[in-house]
Amino acid sequence: MSASEGRTQLERRSRTRAALLSAAARGISTYGYANLTLAGVAKEAGYTRGAIYHQFEGKAELVLAVVQWVEETWTTEVRDPALAESTPLASLMALARGHAIYCRRDVARVMLSLRIEFAGQDHPVGRAVASVIDVLESDCRTLIAAARRDGSIPPGPPVRLTAAAFSGVLEAVGIELAGQAPHDVKLMRRAVRGTLGLPADELPDPAP
């Protein structure tokens, strides 16, 4: 096999994997893990079921890859840009805005669906989801504590509880208003500002 043929094969495999992950994410978001079928994922992605078995050993491995894909894309598109903001409050608001925009891609319910289905179970998928949520809440705790220290948000309930409420608002608004632009961003902003103890009308709504 020539180098160009090898690259073409790798590119084709990468496109197939991306299509399968995206289809599986939409399936989990809509039907949950238990009702997700490999045949349904393959059909949604435009492939045969055999294409899945070329990439994954089974449903559990596919869904673990979905969790990793969601984590990686969310980190790149939402978390990293937010943490690059100049102040803790700006980072919190960027997280909220970025998450609302991220949820426009029909995968808003993925992590919640998996977290509910695997609650209380010692399962690789449940552990992977819990790890992702732990990182988000840790980031929120750090940013909220820093914003209180610099005076940009007022004192309030314990940081741990405020961070849990903040991440819960991100998840809930992202799900309920998924794709409802520009209202998703505007209402997300208002919801998280209230959670942080800030007046809703202190700053104008951002452009959609």
Residue, then its C-alpha position, 0 to 999 in steps of 0.5 A: m500500500s502506498a503512502s497516499e493510499g494509507r492516508t486515504q484509508l485513515e481519512r476514510r476511517s476517521r470520517t466513518r468514526a466521526a459519523l458513527l459517534s455523532a449518530a450514537a450521541r444523537g441516539i443516546s440523547t433521544y433514546g438513552y443507552a438501553n434503547l440504543t441499537l447498533a443497527g439504528v446508529a449505523k442507519e442514522a450514520g449512513y453505514t451498515r452495522g459492520a462499519i461499527y464492528h470495524q471500529f468498536e467491539g460493541k455498544a459499551e465501547l461505542v458509548l465510551a467513545v461517545v463520552q470521550w468525544v463529547e468531553e473532547t469537543w466540549t473542552t475544545e469549544v467551551r472549556d478552554p476558551a472560557l478558562a482563557e478569559s481574563t477574569p473568573l466571572a468572565s470565564l463563568m459567563a463564557l462557560a454558560r454561553g459556550h455551553a448553550i451554543y454547544c447544545r445546539r448540535d442535538v447532543a444536549r441530553v447525552m451526559l444526563s441520560l447516561r448519568i441517570e441510567f448508570a446511577g449507582q452502578d459500577h460500570p465503565v460508562g457511568r464512571a466515565v460520565a462521573s469523571v467528566i462531571d467532576v471536572l466541570e464542577s471542580d472548574c466551577r468551584t475554582l472560578i466561583a471562589a476566585a470571583r468571590r475573592d475579587g468581589s465580582i460576585p457577592p458572598g452567598p451559599p457555600v461554594r460547593l453548593t453554588a458550583a453544583a447549582f451552576s453546573g445544574v443550570l448549565e445542564a438544565v437550560g442547555i437541554e430545555l432550550a437546545g437549539q432555540a437560538p438566540h433565546d438559549v444564550k440570553l436565558m442561559r445568561r440570565a439563569v446563571r447570573g441569578t445563580l451567582g447572585l448577580p442582577a439579571d440586568e446589570l449587563p446587556d444580553p450578548a449578541p446571538 
